[in-house]
Amino acid sequence: MTTLEIQTNKIRILSLAFLFVLSICAGVALSYYLYLDGQFSLKLVGVLIFAIPIMLFILWFSGKKIIDKKPGLVLDSRGIIDNVSLSEIGIISWSNITKVSIIKHNYSQFLLIYLKNNDSIMSRLSGFKKRIAKNNIEKFGTPFIINISNLKIDNLELLKIIQNKIQTN
């Protein structure tokens, strides 16, 4: 198999980050307005303390993906390498993949890659990445989920390519 490198849709990532930051800024402005109006509360302070670090993390992650030169997804003779997801699990060998499917969840398309052995992936992860993978297993039945809305490829074309490779292995 020749190597297929699929680029990240950087404009979409930048747009989503901008909208998220804009909504956080609107919340901060509203908080300031409420403070000036004398309606400021401790609950609002708690929300701000929670929202600002999340905003900084989203900005950091989005910026990292936008300046990254690596392709978002690589399909080669060894397997699938995911560079677009937050968890970035690493290479998943073709022999460990049982099936793939596409679902729509929260306005995005996701490629679910079901594995013969989830433990082989989970043993490579630690900390935050392991928590993401566990959440994915609880919600979707697999640790390996790729947001294909953030890739520059037709969803069905990608699905066909991967299914053909699974059948040949």
C-alpha positions in Angstrom: 0.0 0.0 0.0 1.2 3.4 -0.8 1.2 5.9 2.0 -1.8 8.2 2.1 -1.3 11.4 4.1 -4.5 13.4 4.8 -4.1 17.0 5.8 -5.8 18.7 8.7 -8.5 21.2 7.9 -6.8 24.1 9.7 -9.4 26.6 8.7 -12.1 24.6 10.5 -10.0 24.2 13.6 -9.2 28.0 13.6 -12.8 28.9 13.1 -14.0 26.7 16.0 -11.3 28.0 18.3 -12.3 31.6 17.4 -16.0 30.9 18.1 -15.1 29.3 21.4 -12.9 32.1 22.5 -15.5 34.7 21.4 -18.1 33.0 23.5 -15.8 33.0 26.5 -15.0 36.7 26.0 -18.7 37.4 25.8 -19.1 35.6 29.1 -16.3 37.7 30.7 -17.9 40.9 29.3 -21.2 39.9 30.7 -19.6 39.2 34.1 -18.0 42.6 34.1 -21.3 44.2 33.2 -23.0 42.3 36.1 -20.2 43.4 38.4 -20.8 47.0 37.5 -24.5 46.6 37.9 -24.0 45.1 41.4 -25.3 41.6 40.5 -22.0 39.8 40.6 -22.0 36.5 42.5 -19.6 33.8 43.6 -21.2 31.4 41.2 -20.2 33.6 38.4 -16.6 33.8 39.7 -16.6 30.0 39.8 -17.7 29.8 36.2 -15.0 32.3 35.1 -12.3 30.4 37.1 -13.3 27.3 35.2 -13.8 28.8 31.8 -10.6 30.8 31.4 -8.2 27.8 31.8 -10.4 25.8 29.4 -10.1 28.7 26.9 -6.3 28.8 27.2 -6.1 25.0 26.7 -8.3 25.2 23.6 -6.2 28.1 22.2 -3.0 26.1 22.9 -4.3 22.9 21.3 -5.7 24.7 18.3 -2.6 26.7 17.8 -0.5 23.5 18.1 -2.6 21.8 15.4 -2.6 24.9 13.1 1.2 25.3 13.1 1.9 21.5 13.0 3.3 20.4 9.7 2.4 16.7 10.2 -0.6 15.4 8.3 -3.7 14.9 10.3 -4.0 11.2 9.4 -1.6 8.7 7.8 -2.6 5.4 6.3 0.3 3.2 5.3 1.3 -0.5 5.2 1.7 -0.6 9.0 -1.7 0.9 9.9 -3.3 4.2 10.8 -1.5 7.0 12.5 -3.7 9.7 14.0 -2.2 13.2 14.5 -5.5 15.1 14.6 -7.1 13.9 17.8 -6.5 15.1 21.3 -5.4 11.7 22.4 -3.0 11.0 19.5 -2.8 7.3 20.3 -0.1 6.5 17.8 -0.1 3.8 15.2 -2.9 1.3 15.1 -1.9 -1.8 13.1 -4.2 -3.1 10.4 -4.2 -6.5 12.1 -5.7 -5.0 15.3 -8.7 -3.3 13.5 -11.9 -5.3 13.3 -14.2 -2.7 11.7 -14.8 1.0 11.2 -17.9 3.1 11.1 -18.9 6.8 10.9 -21.2 8.5 13.3 -22.4 12.1 13.7 -22.0 13.5 17.2 -22.3 17.1 18.3 -22.2 18.6 14.8 -19.1 16.6 13.8 -18.4 13.4 11.9 -16.4 10.8 13.8 -14.6 7.7 12.5 -14.9 4.9 15.0 -12.2 2.3 14.7 -13.0 -0.9 16.6 -10.1 -3.0 17.8 -9.5 -6.7 18.5 -7.5 -5.7 21.6 -8.2 -2.4 23.3 -5.6 -3.3 26.0 -2.8 -3.0 23.5 -3.7 0.6 23.0 -4.5 1.4 26.6 -1.1 0.1 27.8 0.6 2.7 25.7 -1.3 5.6 27.2 -1.1 7.4 30.5 -2.6 10.4 32.3 -4.9 12.6 30.3 -4.7 10.5 27.1 -5.7 7.4 28.9 -8.7 9.2 30.5 -9.8 10.3 27.0 -9.5 6.7 25.7 -11.5 5.3 28.6 -14.2 7.9 28.0 -14.3 6.9 24.4 -14.7 3.2 25.3 -17.6 4.0 27.7 -19.3 6.2 25.1 -18.6 4.6 21.8 -17.1 1.1 22.6 -13.6 1.9 21.2 -10.7 4.0 22.4 -9.8 5.1 18.9 -12.0 7.9 17.6 -11.1 10.4 14.9 -12.9 13.6 14.2 -12.9 13.4 10.4 -14.6 16.8 10.2 -11.2 18.1 10.9 -9.6 16.3 7.9 -9.5 17.3 4.3 -11.1 14.2 2.8 -14.5 13.0 1.9 -15.9 10.9 4.8 -17.2 8.1 2.7 -14.0 7.9 0.6 -11.9 7.6 3.8 -14.3 4.9 5.1 -14.0 2.9 1.8 -10.2 3.1 1.8 -9.9 1.9 5.4 -12.5 -0.9 4.9 -10.6 -2.1 1.8 -7.4 -2.2 3.8 -9.0 -4.1 6.6 -10.4 -6.7 4.2 -7.0 -7.3 2.6 -5.3 -8.0 6.0 
